[in-house]
Amino acid sequence: MGGKIYERILKNSKDGFLKIKGYKNKNGEYIGFDIIEYNNSLIEILKKILAKSNLNIDNIKEAFNKKFDDNNQKIKFEEFLKIVEKNEFKNVSFGKISYGMYLNIDGYYLEEYFILIFKLNFEQEIFRFSEQLDKTTGVYFWVKDIKGNYITVNKKWLDEVGFESKESVEGLNSYDVWPKRQCDNFRANEKEVIEDNTIKIFEETFPFRNGDKTVDTTIWPLLDKDNHPIGTMGIAIDGKCRARFYENLNNNEKNFREITKYCDSVFFIRDEKNIIYMSPAYETIFEESCDYYAHDVYQFNNFFKNEEQKEGILKDYEFDKMNEGRAKAKLKNGKEKWIQYKFLPITDEDGKAIKRIGILTDITKEVALEEEKEKIRLDFFANISHELRTPVNLILSSIQVLKLKLSTLDKENYNYFSNYINIMQRNTFRLVKLINNLIDSTKIDSKSIEIHPINSDIISFIEDTCSSVLHFVKSKNMNLIFDTDIEEEIIGFDPSYIERIMLNLLSNAIKFNKKDGNIFVNVSVNEKDVVVEVKDEGPGIPEEKIPNIFDRFEQVRSKMKSEREGTGIGLYIVKALVDLHNGTVRVNSEEKDGCSIIFTLPRKKIEEKNDDNIIFKENKSNMIDIEFSDIYL
Protein backbone atom coordinates (compact mmCIF):
# COMPACT_ATOMS: atom_id res chain seq x y z
CA MET A 1 0.00 0.00 0.00
CA GLY A 2 2.76 2.44 1.01
CA GLY A 3 4.64 1.75 -2.24
CA LYS A 4 1.59 2.59 -4.40
CA ILE A 5 0.99 5.84 -2.52
CA TYR A 6 4.68 6.66 -2.90
CA GLU A 7 4.58 6.03 -6.67
CA ARG A 8 1.39 8.05 -7.10
CA ILE A 9 2.86 11.03 -5.26
CA LEU A 10 5.97 11.00 -7.44
CA LYS A 11 4.08 10.53 -10.70
CA ASN A 12 1.61 13.35 -10.09
CA SER A 13 3.95 15.75 -8.32
CA LYS A 14 4.62 19.12 -9.91
CA ASP A 15 8.01 19.07 -8.21
CA GLY A 16 10.91 17.39 -9.95
CA PHE A 17 11.97 13.99 -8.55
CA LEU A 18 15.41 12.44 -8.94
CA LYS A 19 16.70 9.20 -7.40
CA ILE A 20 20.45 8.65 -7.60
CA LYS A 21 23.11 6.35 -6.20
CA GLY A 22 26.42 7.96 -5.31
CA TYR A 23 29.81 6.28 -5.50
CA LYS A 24 32.91 7.06 -3.47
CA ASN A 25 36.69 6.94 -3.78
CA LYS A 26 39.01 5.05 -1.45
CA ASN A 27 38.83 7.89 1.09
CA GLY A 28 35.05 7.58 1.37
CA GLU A 29 34.41 10.83 -0.52
CA TYR A 30 31.68 11.04 -3.15
CA ILE A 31 33.11 11.50 -6.64
CA GLY A 32 30.03 10.95 -8.79
CA PHE A 33 26.61 9.41 -9.07
CA ASP A 34 24.36 7.28 -11.25
CA ILE A 35 20.76 8.27 -12.02
CA ILE A 36 18.29 5.54 -11.04
CA GLU A 37 14.90 7.18 -11.56
CA TYR A 38 13.27 10.55 -12.29
CA ASN A 39 9.85 11.95 -13.21
CA ASN A 40 8.64 14.10 -16.12
CA SER A 41 8.41 17.21 -13.96
CA LEU A 42 12.19 17.12 -13.47
CA ILE A 43 12.73 17.23 -17.24
CA GLU A 44 10.36 20.19 -17.57
CA ILE A 45 12.07 22.06 -14.73
CA LEU A 46 15.54 21.49 -16.19
CA LYS A 47 14.33 22.63 -19.62
CA LYS A 48 13.27 25.92 -18.07
CA ILE A 49 16.50 26.27 -16.11
CA LEU A 50 18.78 25.52 -19.07
CA ALA A 51 16.52 27.01 -21.78
CA LYS A 52 16.90 23.81 -23.81
CA SER A 53 14.13 21.91 -25.57
CA ASN A 54 15.91 18.54 -25.76
CA LEU A 55 17.44 16.85 -22.73
CA ASN A 56 18.71 13.37 -21.95
CA ILE A 57 20.30 11.70 -18.93
CA ASP A 58 23.76 13.07 -19.70
CA ASN A 59 22.39 16.61 -19.91
CA ILE A 60 20.79 16.21 -16.47
CA LYS A 61 24.06 15.09 -14.86
CA GLU A 62 25.99 17.87 -16.56
CA ALA A 63 23.41 20.53 -15.68
CA PHE A 64 23.11 19.38 -12.09
CA ASN A 65 26.83 19.73 -11.39
CA LYS A 66 26.97 23.02 -13.30
CA LYS A 67 24.19 24.58 -11.24
CA PHE A 68 26.00 23.74 -8.03
CA ASP A 69 29.13 25.46 -9.35
CA ASP A 70 27.35 28.49 -10.82
CA ASN A 71 24.78 29.24 -8.15
CA ASN A 72 26.05 28.03 -4.78
CA GLN A 73 29.74 28.53 -4.18
CA LYS A 74 29.51 27.46 -0.54
CA ILE A 75 28.75 23.82 -1.25
CA LYS A 76 29.81 21.40 -3.98
CA PHE A 77 27.57 18.57 -5.08
CA GLU A 78 29.79 15.87 -3.55
CA GLU A 79 29.77 17.75 -0.21
CA PHE A 80 25.99 18.06 -0.51
CA LEU A 81 25.66 14.25 -0.80
CA LYS A 82 27.91 13.75 2.23
CA ILE A 83 25.84 16.16 4.35
CA VAL A 84 22.58 14.55 3.24
CA GLU A 85 23.94 11.08 4.08
CA LYS A 86 24.97 12.21 7.58
CA ASN A 87 21.81 14.12 8.45
CA GLU A 88 19.28 12.26 6.24
CA PHE A 89 18.00 15.65 5.01
CA LYS A 90 19.42 18.84 3.50
CA ASN A 91 17.89 21.85 1.74
CA VAL A 92 19.78 24.03 -0.74
CA SER A 93 18.35 27.26 -2.15
CA PHE A 94 19.96 28.38 -5.41
CA GLY A 95 18.19 31.73 -5.37
CA LYS A 96 17.72 33.29 -8.79
CA ILE A 97 18.22 30.89 -11.71
CA SER A 98 16.94 33.20 -14.42
CA TYR A 99 14.55 36.13 -14.81
CA GLY A 100 11.98 35.76 -12.00
CA MET A 101 12.77 32.08 -11.45
CA TYR A 102 14.00 30.50 -8.18
CA LEU A 103 15.09 26.95 -7.38
CA ASN A 104 15.15 24.99 -4.11
CA ILE A 105 16.35 21.39 -3.74
CA ASP A 106 15.49 19.08 -0.83
CA GLY A 107 17.82 16.09 -0.43
CA TYR A 108 16.94 12.86 1.43
CA TYR A 109 19.08 9.78 2.12
CA LEU A 110 17.46 6.32 2.27
CA GLU A 111 19.89 3.44 2.71
CA GLU A 112 22.34 3.82 -0.20
CA TYR A 113 20.12 6.02 -2.37
CA PHE A 114 19.56 9.77 -2.51
CA ILE A 115 16.15 11.31 -3.23
CA LEU A 116 16.25 14.89 -4.54
CA ILE A 117 13.13 17.05 -4.86
CA PHE A 118 13.39 20.10 -7.16
CA LYS A 119 11.03 23.01 -6.41
CA LEU A 120 10.79 25.83 -8.94
CA ASN A 121 9.14 29.12 -7.94
CA PHE A 122 8.03 31.88 -10.28
CA GLU A 123 7.40 35.41 -9.09
CA GLN A 124 4.80 36.17 -11.77
CA GLU A 125 2.87 38.55 -9.51
CA ILE A 126 5.91 40.83 -9.46
CA PHE A 127 5.69 41.40 -13.19
CA ARG A 128 1.93 41.92 -13.09
CA PHE A 129 2.56 44.46 -10.33
CA SER A 130 5.14 46.24 -12.50
CA GLU A 131 2.79 46.29 -15.49
CA GLN A 132 -0.03 47.78 -13.41
CA LEU A 133 2.28 50.47 -12.03
CA ASP A 134 3.38 51.36 -15.57
CA LYS A 135 -0.05 52.97 -15.83
CA THR A 136 0.45 54.98 -12.62
CA THR A 137 2.12 58.41 -12.83
CA GLY A 138 4.39 59.71 -10.10
CA VAL A 139 5.32 56.29 -8.71
CA TYR A 140 8.69 54.57 -9.20
CA PHE A 141 8.65 50.79 -8.72
CA TRP A 142 11.44 48.20 -8.69
CA VAL A 143 12.21 44.66 -7.54
CA LYS A 144 15.67 43.44 -6.47
CA ASP A 145 17.07 40.05 -5.57
CA ILE A 146 18.66 39.33 -2.19
CA LYS A 147 22.06 40.62 -3.40
CA GLY A 148 20.63 43.97 -4.44
CA ASN A 149 20.50 43.28 -8.20
CA TYR A 150 17.53 44.61 -10.17
CA ILE A 151 14.96 42.06 -11.38
CA THR A 152 12.42 44.47 -12.88
CA VAL A 153 11.34 48.13 -12.80
CA ASN A 154 8.33 50.08 -14.07
CA LYS A 155 8.17 52.57 -16.95
CA LYS A 156 8.32 55.65 -14.70
CA TRP A 157 11.62 54.39 -13.25
CA LEU A 158 13.05 53.79 -16.74
CA ASP A 159 12.04 57.24 -17.99
CA GLU A 160 13.39 59.17 -15.00
CA VAL A 161 16.61 57.22 -14.50
CA GLY A 162 17.44 57.03 -18.21
CA PHE A 163 17.26 53.42 -19.38
CA GLU A 164 15.68 52.27 -22.63
CA SER A 165 14.17 48.93 -21.53
CA LYS A 166 13.58 46.70 -18.53
CA GLU A 167 15.95 44.12 -20.02
CA SER A 168 18.80 46.65 -19.94
CA VAL A 169 18.31 47.05 -16.17
CA GLU A 170 17.97 43.35 -15.30
CA GLY A 171 20.99 42.10 -13.33
CA LEU A 172 22.45 45.55 -12.64
CA ASN A 173 23.44 46.42 -9.08
CA SER A 174 22.47 49.68 -7.38
CA TYR A 175 26.13 50.75 -7.63
CA ASP A 176 25.88 50.42 -11.43
CA VAL A 177 23.07 53.00 -11.45
CA TRP A 178 23.43 55.45 -8.55
CA PRO A 179 26.26 57.31 -6.73
CA LYS A 180 27.97 55.40 -3.93
CA ARG A 181 26.60 57.53 -1.05
CA GLN A 182 22.98 56.88 -1.98
CA CYS A 183 23.74 53.22 -2.64
CA ASP A 184 25.33 52.69 0.77
CA ASN A 185 22.27 54.12 2.52
CA PHE A 186 19.87 52.24 0.29
CA ARG A 187 21.66 48.91 0.68
CA ALA A 188 21.69 49.30 4.49
CA ASN A 189 17.92 49.83 4.43
CA GLU A 190 17.43 46.78 2.17
CA LYS A 191 19.45 44.57 4.51
CA GLU A 192 17.40 45.78 7.48
CA VAL A 193 14.17 44.94 5.64
CA ILE A 194 15.41 41.42 4.79
CA GLU A 195 16.89 40.63 8.21
CA ASP A 196 13.95 42.02 10.24
CA ASN A 197 11.28 40.97 7.71
CA THR A 198 9.65 44.39 7.99
CA ILE A 199 8.59 47.41 5.94
CA LYS A 200 11.00 50.38 5.84
CA ILE A 201 9.97 53.96 5.01
CA PHE A 202 12.62 56.67 4.48
CA GLU A 203 13.44 59.80 2.48
CA GLU A 204 16.33 60.00 -0.01
CA THR A 205 17.58 62.39 -2.71
CA PHE A 206 18.55 60.87 -6.08
CA PRO A 207 20.09 62.41 -9.23
CA PHE A 208 17.44 61.66 -11.87
CA ARG A 209 17.86 62.51 -15.56
CA ASN A 210 16.11 65.89 -15.15
CA GLY A 211 17.79 66.85 -11.89
CA ASP A 212 17.89 65.84 -8.23
CA LYS A 213 14.62 64.78 -6.61
CA THR A 214 13.77 63.98 -3.01
CA VAL A 215 11.53 60.93 -2.88
CA ASP A 216 9.61 59.15 -0.14
CA THR A 217 10.61 55.50 -0.41
CA THR A 218 8.94 52.37 0.94
CA ILE A 219 10.59 48.95 0.61
CA TRP A 220 9.37 45.60 1.89
CA PRO A 221 10.63 42.00 1.78
CA LEU A 222 10.00 39.75 -1.20
CA LEU A 223 9.30 36.19 -0.01
CA ASP A 224 9.07 32.86 -1.81
CA LYS A 225 6.18 30.43 -1.27
CA ASP A 226 7.95 29.02 1.83
CA ASN A 227 8.24 32.54 3.32
CA HIS A 228 12.01 32.68 2.83
CA PRO A 229 13.37 36.15 1.88
CA ILE A 230 14.55 36.27 -1.74
CA GLY A 231 14.76 40.02 -2.29
CA THR A 232 12.99 43.36 -1.87
CA MET A 233 10.29 45.41 -3.61
CA GLY A 234 10.16 49.19 -3.48
CA ILE A 235 7.99 52.17 -4.36
CA ALA A 236 9.19 55.78 -4.38
CA ILE A 237 7.04 58.93 -4.62
CA ASP A 238 8.25 62.42 -5.43
CA GLY A 239 8.22 64.35 -2.14
CA LYS A 240 6.60 67.34 -3.87
CA CYS A 241 3.75 65.09 -4.89
CA ARG A 242 3.19 63.68 -1.40
CA ALA A 243 -0.03 65.59 -0.78
CA ARG A 244 -1.30 64.65 -4.21
CA PHE A 245 -0.36 61.04 -3.53
CA TYR A 246 -2.40 60.87 -0.33
CA GLU A 247 -5.22 62.61 -2.15
CA ASN A 248 -5.10 59.89 -4.80
CA LEU A 249 -4.61 57.06 -2.34
CA ASN A 250 -7.96 55.55 -3.27
CA ASN A 251 -6.90 55.42 -6.91
CA ASN A 252 -3.71 53.59 -5.97
CA GLU A 253 -5.75 51.23 -3.84
CA LYS A 254 -7.78 50.45 -6.96
CA ASN A 255 -4.54 49.50 -8.68
CA PHE A 256 -3.71 47.25 -5.74
CA ARG A 257 -7.11 45.62 -6.13
CA GLU A 258 -6.52 45.07 -9.82
CA ILE A 259 -3.19 43.40 -9.06
CA THR A 260 -4.62 41.05 -6.44
CA LYS A 261 -7.33 39.84 -8.81
CA TYR A 262 -4.65 37.70 -10.46
CA CYS A 263 -3.49 36.04 -7.22
CA ASP A 264 -4.71 32.76 -5.76
CA SER A 265 -3.94 34.06 -2.27
CA VAL A 266 -6.30 36.35 -0.36
CA PHE A 267 -5.01 39.91 0.07
CA PHE A 268 -6.74 42.30 2.44
CA ILE A 269 -6.20 45.73 3.97
CA ARG A 270 -7.56 46.52 7.42
CA ASP A 271 -7.53 49.23 10.02
CA GLU A 272 -7.97 48.55 13.73
CA LYS A 273 -11.64 47.57 13.46
CA ASN A 274 -12.61 46.95 9.85
CA ILE A 275 -11.36 45.16 6.78
CA ILE A 276 -11.24 47.89 4.13
CA TYR A 277 -10.50 45.66 1.16
CA MET A 278 -10.64 41.91 0.52
CA SER A 279 -9.46 40.38 -2.76
CA PRO A 280 -11.74 38.11 -4.84
CA ALA A 281 -9.78 34.99 -3.87
CA TYR A 282 -11.62 35.14 -0.52
CA GLU A 283 -14.75 33.64 -2.08
CA THR A 284 -12.72 30.78 -3.60
CA ILE A 285 -10.86 29.87 -0.41
CA PHE A 286 -13.60 30.51 2.16
CA GLU A 287 -16.42 29.39 -0.17
CA GLU A 288 -18.83 32.23 0.56
CA SER A 289 -19.49 35.84 -0.31
CA CYS A 290 -17.22 38.34 1.42
CA ASP A 291 -19.96 40.98 1.77
CA TYR A 292 -20.47 40.28 5.49
CA TYR A 293 -17.53 38.44 7.01
CA ALA A 294 -14.84 40.18 4.97
CA HIS A 295 -15.56 43.66 6.32
CA ASP A 296 -15.84 42.80 10.00
CA VAL A 297 -12.49 41.93 11.57
CA TYR A 298 -13.98 40.07 14.52
CA GLN A 299 -16.43 38.02 12.44
CA PHE A 300 -13.65 37.06 10.03
CA ASN A 301 -11.40 36.07 12.94
CA ASN A 302 -14.04 33.55 14.09
CA PHE A 303 -12.96 31.23 11.27
CA PHE A 304 -9.72 30.59 13.15
CA LYS A 305 -10.91 30.35 16.76
CA ASN A 306 -10.75 26.90 18.36
CA GLU A 307 -9.34 25.16 21.44
CA GLU A 308 -5.75 25.54 20.21
CA GLN A 309 -6.21 29.11 18.90
CA LYS A 310 -8.58 30.77 21.34
CA GLU A 311 -7.71 34.26 20.07
CA GLY A 312 -7.71 33.36 16.38
CA ILE A 313 -5.07 34.95 14.15
CA LEU A 314 -6.10 38.63 14.21
CA LYS A 315 -4.90 39.93 17.57
CA ASP A 316 -5.43 43.61 18.43
CA TYR A 317 -2.23 43.81 20.46
CA GLU A 318 -0.22 42.71 17.39
CA PHE A 319 -1.61 45.41 15.09
CA ASP A 320 1.76 47.17 14.80
CA LYS A 321 3.82 43.97 14.43
CA MET A 322 4.70 41.61 11.62
CA ASN A 323 3.57 38.06 12.27
CA GLU A 324 3.09 34.91 10.26
CA GLY A 325 2.25 31.24 10.62
CA ARG A 326 -0.26 28.58 9.66
CA ALA A 327 -3.65 27.87 11.19
CA LYS A 328 -6.67 25.66 10.64
CA ALA A 329 -9.83 27.49 9.59
CA LYS A 330 -13.34 26.05 9.98
CA LEU A 331 -15.57 27.37 7.21
CA LYS A 332 -19.23 28.23 7.58
CA ASN A 333 -20.17 25.12 5.54
CA GLY A 334 -18.30 22.88 8.00
CA LYS A 335 -15.17 22.26 5.91
CA GLU A 336 -11.72 22.65 7.43
CA LYS A 337 -8.79 24.18 5.58
CA TRP A 338 -5.19 24.94 6.47
CA ILE A 339 -4.32 28.59 5.88
CA GLN A 340 -0.85 30.11 5.78
CA TYR A 341 -0.99 33.74 6.88
CA LYS A 342 1.30 36.75 6.97
CA PHE A 343 0.48 40.22 8.31
CA LEU A 344 2.54 43.38 7.79
CA PRO A 345 1.90 46.82 9.34
CA ILE A 346 1.73 49.97 7.21
CA THR A 347 3.20 52.88 9.15
CA ASP A 348 3.05 56.65 8.79
CA GLU A 349 6.02 59.04 8.83
CA ASP A 350 6.26 58.74 12.62
CA GLY A 351 6.40 54.95 12.50
CA LYS A 352 2.87 54.49 13.85
CA ALA A 353 0.88 51.62 12.36
CA ILE A 354 -2.18 53.01 10.56
CA LYS A 355 -3.18 50.00 8.48
CA ARG A 356 -2.26 46.38 8.04
CA ILE A 357 -1.84 44.16 5.00
CA GLY A 358 -2.77 40.50 5.25
CA ILE A 359 -1.95 37.62 2.91
CA LEU A 360 -3.79 34.30 3.29
CA THR A 361 -2.91 31.20 1.25
CA ASP A 362 -4.78 27.90 1.14
CA ILE A 363 -2.18 25.20 1.90
CA THR A 364 -4.63 22.37 2.65
CA LYS A 365 -3.31 20.18 -0.18
CA GLU A 366 0.30 20.88 0.76
CA VAL A 367 -0.35 19.95 4.42
CA ALA A 368 -2.11 16.73 3.36
CA LEU A 369 0.83 15.84 1.13
CA GLU A 370 3.29 16.58 3.96
CA GLU A 371 1.30 14.31 6.28
CA GLU A 372 1.19 11.56 3.66
CA LYS A 373 4.93 11.83 3.07
CA GLU A 374 5.56 11.78 6.82
CA LYS A 375 3.37 8.68 7.21
CA ILE A 376 5.33 6.91 4.47
CA ARG A 377 8.60 7.86 6.17
CA LEU A 378 7.43 6.64 9.59
CA ASP A 379 6.07 3.40 8.12
CA PHE A 380 9.38 2.83 6.35
CA PHE A 381 11.45 3.21 9.52
CA ALA A 382 9.01 1.15 11.57
CA ASN A 383 9.01 -1.70 9.05
CA ILE A 384 12.75 -1.79 8.54
CA SER A 385 13.40 -1.66 12.30
CA HIS A 386 11.06 -4.57 13.02
CA GLU A 387 12.51 -6.57 10.10
CA LEU A 388 16.00 -6.10 11.54
CA ARG A 389 14.95 -7.36 14.96
CA THR A 390 14.25 -10.92 13.80
CA PRO A 391 17.75 -11.80 12.50
CA VAL A 392 19.40 -9.98 15.41
CA ASN A 393 17.37 -11.96 17.93
CA LEU A 394 18.37 -15.19 16.16
CA ILE A 395 22.04 -14.17 16.38
CA LEU A 396 21.68 -13.46 20.11
CA SER A 397 20.01 -16.83 20.67
CA SER A 398 22.83 -18.56 18.79
CA ILE A 399 25.39 -16.76 20.93
CA GLN A 400 23.65 -17.98 24.10
CA VAL A 401 23.83 -21.56 22.81
CA LEU A 402 27.53 -21.18 22.04
CA LYS A 403 28.14 -19.82 25.56
CA LEU A 404 26.51 -22.92 27.06
CA LYS A 405 28.88 -25.12 25.05
CA LEU A 406 31.97 -23.19 26.19
CA SER A 407 32.00 -25.04 29.51
CA THR A 408 32.85 -28.28 27.68
CA LEU A 409 36.11 -26.86 26.30
CA ASP A 410 39.54 -26.92 27.87
CA LYS A 411 40.93 -23.68 29.33
CA GLU A 412 42.94 -22.66 26.26
CA ASN A 413 40.07 -23.10 23.81
CA TYR A 414 37.62 -21.61 26.31
CA ASN A 415 39.60 -18.37 26.54
CA TYR A 416 40.09 -18.24 22.77
CA PHE A 417 36.45 -18.74 21.77
CA SER A 418 35.06 -16.80 24.74
CA ASN A 419 36.86 -13.67 23.56
CA TYR A 420 35.31 -13.82 20.08
CA ILE A 421 31.86 -14.73 21.38
CA ASN A 422 31.94 -11.71 23.72
CA ILE A 423 32.86 -9.47 20.77
CA MET A 424 29.94 -10.91 18.80
CA GLN A 425 27.56 -10.38 21.71
CA ARG A 426 28.67 -6.83 22.43
CA ASN A 427 28.28 -5.75 18.81
CA THR A 428 24.94 -7.51 18.52
CA PHE A 429 23.81 -5.55 21.58
CA ARG A 430 24.89 -2.41 19.73
CA LEU A 431 22.58 -3.38 16.88
CA VAL A 432 19.76 -4.02 19.35
CA LYS A 433 20.33 -0.56 20.86
CA LEU A 434 20.23 1.08 17.44
CA ILE A 435 17.06 -0.82 16.44
CA ASN A 436 15.35 0.03 19.75
CA ASN A 437 16.26 3.69 19.30
CA LEU A 438 14.92 3.72 15.74
CA ILE A 439 11.66 2.08 16.81
CA ASP A 440 11.23 4.43 19.77
CA SER A 441 12.06 7.54 17.75
CA THR A 442 9.48 6.47 15.17
CA LYS A 443 6.90 6.00 17.94
CA ILE A 444 7.78 9.44 19.29
CA ASP A 445 7.33 11.04 15.87
CA SER A 446 3.98 9.33 15.38
CA LYS A 447 2.93 10.19 18.98
CA SER A 448 2.17 6.51 19.68
CA ILE A 449 4.58 6.03 22.59
CA GLU A 450 2.84 5.34 25.92
CA ILE A 451 3.83 5.93 29.54
CA HIS A 452 3.00 3.56 32.44
CA PRO A 453 3.79 5.43 35.68
CA ILE A 454 3.75 4.00 39.19
CA ASN A 455 4.23 5.66 42.58
CA SER A 456 7.69 4.80 43.88
CA ASP A 457 10.77 6.24 45.57
CA ILE A 458 12.66 8.09 42.84
CA ILE A 459 15.74 8.65 45.05
CA SER A 460 16.44 4.97 45.69
CA PHE A 461 15.57 4.13 42.07
CA ILE A 462 18.20 6.55 40.71
CA GLU A 463 20.75 5.31 43.27
CA ASP A 464 20.10 1.64 42.38
CA THR A 465 20.51 2.43 38.69
CA CYS A 466 23.86 4.10 39.39
CA SER A 467 24.99 1.11 41.48
CA SER A 468 24.15 -1.29 38.64
CA VAL A 469 26.70 0.34 36.31
CA LEU A 470 29.60 0.65 38.77
CA HIS A 471 31.54 -2.20 37.14
CA PHE A 472 31.47 -0.35 33.79
CA VAL A 473 32.66 2.84 35.46
CA LYS A 474 35.47 1.11 37.37
CA SER A 475 36.61 -0.75 34.23
CA LYS A 476 37.44 2.69 32.77
CA ASN A 477 39.30 3.73 35.95
CA MET A 478 36.63 6.33 36.72
CA ASN A 479 34.65 7.15 39.85
CA LEU A 480 30.87 7.47 40.12
CA ILE A 481 29.80 9.78 42.96
CA PHE A 482 26.12 9.80 43.96
CA ASP A 483 24.75 12.53 46.22
CA THR A 484 21.30 13.59 47.39
CA ASP A 485 19.85 16.09 49.84
CA ILE A 486 16.81 13.92 50.62
CA GLU A 487 16.55 10.24 51.49
CA GLU A 488 13.12 9.46 50.04
CA GLU A 489 10.67 11.04 47.60
CA ILE A 490 7.61 9.17 46.34
CA ILE A 491 6.41 10.40 42.94
CA GLY A 492 4.73 8.94 39.88
CA PHE A 493 7.14 7.84 37.13
CA ASP A 494 7.64 5.08 34.57
CA PRO A 495 10.52 2.90 35.88
CA SER A 496 11.52 1.56 32.46
CA TYR A 497 11.74 5.03 30.92
CA ILE A 498 13.58 6.65 33.84
CA GLU A 499 16.06 3.79 33.81
CA ARG A 500 16.48 4.26 30.06
CA ILE A 501 17.13 7.98 30.61
CA MET A 502 19.70 7.36 33.36
CA LEU A 503 21.53 4.62 31.44
CA ASN A 504 21.80 6.84 28.39
CA LEU A 505 23.15 9.81 30.37
CA LEU A 506 25.61 7.63 32.30
CA SER A 507 26.74 5.94 29.09
CA ASN A 508 27.43 9.36 27.52
CA ALA A 509 29.24 10.50 30.67
CA ILE A 510 31.56 7.47 30.50
CA LYS A 511 32.17 7.81 26.76
CA PHE A 512 33.06 11.50 26.85
CA ASN A 513 34.71 11.75 30.26
CA LYS A 514 38.39 12.46 30.63
CA LYS A 515 40.78 9.65 31.54
CA ASP A 516 40.44 8.66 35.23
CA GLY A 517 37.75 11.32 35.60
CA ASN A 518 34.77 11.53 37.95
CA ILE A 519 31.07 11.24 37.16
CA PHE A 520 28.70 13.06 39.51
CA VAL A 521 25.03 12.20 39.96
CA ASN A 522 23.09 14.59 42.17
CA VAL A 523 19.41 14.34 43.10
CA SER A 524 17.69 17.27 44.80
CA VAL A 525 14.17 18.59 45.23
CA ASN A 526 12.59 22.01 45.12
CA GLU A 527 9.02 23.14 45.70
CA LYS A 528 7.70 21.64 42.45
CA ASP A 529 10.25 19.21 41.03
CA VAL A 530 12.77 16.47 41.60
CA VAL A 531 16.00 17.60 39.91
CA VAL A 532 18.50 15.01 38.62
CA GLU A 533 21.93 16.09 37.37
CA VAL A 534 24.52 13.88 35.62
CA LYS A 535 27.90 15.60 35.21
CA ASP A 536 31.23 14.49 33.72
CA GLU A 537 34.70 16.06 33.51
CA GLY A 538 35.16 15.63 29.77
CA PRO A 539 35.91 18.16 27.00
CA GLY A 540 32.38 19.61 27.10
CA ILE A 541 30.06 20.53 24.25
CA PRO A 542 30.88 23.33 21.78
CA GLU A 543 28.66 26.36 22.34
CA GLU A 544 27.23 26.26 18.81
CA LYS A 545 26.06 22.65 19.35
CA ILE A 546 24.12 23.25 22.59
CA PRO A 547 20.88 24.71 21.10
CA ASN A 548 20.38 21.60 18.94
CA ILE A 549 21.80 18.94 21.25
CA PHE A 550 18.40 17.31 21.82
CA ASP A 551 17.51 17.19 18.11
CA ARG A 552 17.39 13.79 16.45
CA PHE A 553 20.67 12.68 14.79
CA GLU A 554 22.55 15.57 16.43
CA GLN A 555 26.04 14.36 17.33
CA VAL A 556 28.86 15.80 19.39
CA ARG A 557 32.16 14.36 18.31
CA SER A 558 34.88 14.01 20.89
CA LYS A 559 38.16 15.25 19.44
CA MET A 560 40.07 12.65 21.43
CA LYS A 561 37.61 9.79 21.06
CA SER A 562 36.08 10.14 17.62
CA GLU A 563 35.33 6.44 17.40
CA ARG A 564 32.82 6.78 20.20
CA GLU A 565 30.48 9.10 18.36
CA GLY A 566 26.96 7.71 18.50
CA THR A 567 23.93 7.89 16.25
CA GLY A 568 22.62 11.13 17.68
CA ILE A 569 19.29 9.55 18.65
CA GLY A 570 19.91 9.02 22.38
CA LEU A 571 19.40 12.54 23.72
CA TYR A 572 16.45 13.03 21.37
CA ILE A 573 14.78 10.04 23.06
CA VAL A 574 15.84 11.26 26.52
CA LYS A 575 14.06 14.58 25.94
CA ALA A 576 10.95 12.84 24.59
CA LEU A 577 10.77 10.50 27.61
CA VAL A 578 11.24 13.41 30.02
CA ASP A 579 8.50 15.33 28.17
CA LEU A 580 6.17 12.34 28.64
CA HIS A 581 6.63 12.84 32.40
CA ASN A 582 5.83 16.58 32.01
CA GLY A 583 9.41 17.32 33.02
CA THR A 584 12.17 19.44 31.52
CA VAL A 585 15.72 18.75 30.39
CA ARG A 586 18.60 21.12 29.71
CA VAL A 587 22.36 21.09 29.28
CA ASN A 588 25.06 23.17 30.98
CA SER A 589 28.45 22.91 29.35
CA GLU A 590 31.61 24.80 28.58
CA GLU A 591 34.37 23.47 26.39
CA LYS A 592 37.16 21.78 28.39
CA ASP A 593 35.06 22.05 31.55
CA GLY A 594 32.77 19.03 31.37
CA CYS A 595 29.11 18.62 30.58
CA SER A 596 26.08 18.55 32.85
CA ILE A 597 22.67 17.20 31.78
CA ILE A 598 19.85 18.20 34.15
CA PHE A 599 16.31 16.86 33.99
CA THR A 600 13.33 17.46 36.26
CA LEU A 601 10.30 15.37 37.21
CA PRO A 602 7.15 16.83 38.82
CA ARG A 603 6.69 16.06 42.53
CA LYS A 604 3.28 14.51 41.94
CA LYS A 605 1.79 11.13 42.69
CA ILE A 606 -0.51 9.41 40.26
CA GLU A 607 -3.77 7.60 40.87
CA GLU A 608 -2.58 4.03 40.67
CA LYS A 609 -4.57 1.35 38.87
CA ASN A 610 -4.53 -2.39 39.39
CA ASP A 611 -2.45 -3.01 36.33
CA ASP A 612 0.14 -5.74 36.18
CA ASN A 613 1.09 -5.05 32.58
CA ILE A 614 3.99 -2.76 33.45
CA ILE A 615 6.98 -4.79 32.34
CA PHE A 616 10.50 -4.09 31.14
CA LYS A 617 11.31 -4.84 27.53
CA GLU A 618 14.58 -6.44 28.58
CA ASN A 619 15.79 -7.77 31.92
CA LYS A 620 17.97 -5.42 33.99
CA SER A 621 21.27 -7.02 32.98
CA ASN A 622 20.45 -6.99 29.29
CA MET A 623 19.25 -3.38 29.43
CA ILE A 624 22.59 -2.28 30.86
CA ASP A 625 24.56 -4.39 28.38
CA ILE A 626 22.57 -2.96 25.48
CA GLU A 627 22.81 0.68 26.59
CA PHE A 628 26.55 0.41 27.31
CA SER A 629 27.38 -1.73 24.27
CA ASP A 630 29.18 1.09 22.46
CA ILE A 631 31.62 1.58 25.35
CA TYR A 632 34.73 -0.38 24.40
CA LEU A 633 35.98 -2.31 27.40
PyMOL commands that set and color helices and strands:
alter all, ss='L'
color gray80, all
select helices_A, chain A and resi 2-12+40-50+57-71+77-87+124-134+155-161+166-169+174-176+180-196+239-247+249-260+281-286+293-295+297-304+316-318+364-406+411-445+458-468+470-475+495-512+543-548+562-564+570-580+620-627
alter helices_A, ss='H'
color red, helices_A
select strands_A, chain A and resi 16-24+30-38+89-98+101-110+113-122+139-145+150-153+200-208+211-223+229-238+266-270+275-278+323-330+336-347+353-362+454-457+479-484+490-493+518-525+529-535+584-589+595-602
alter strands_A, ss='S'
color yellow, strands_A
deselect
rebuild
show_as cartoon
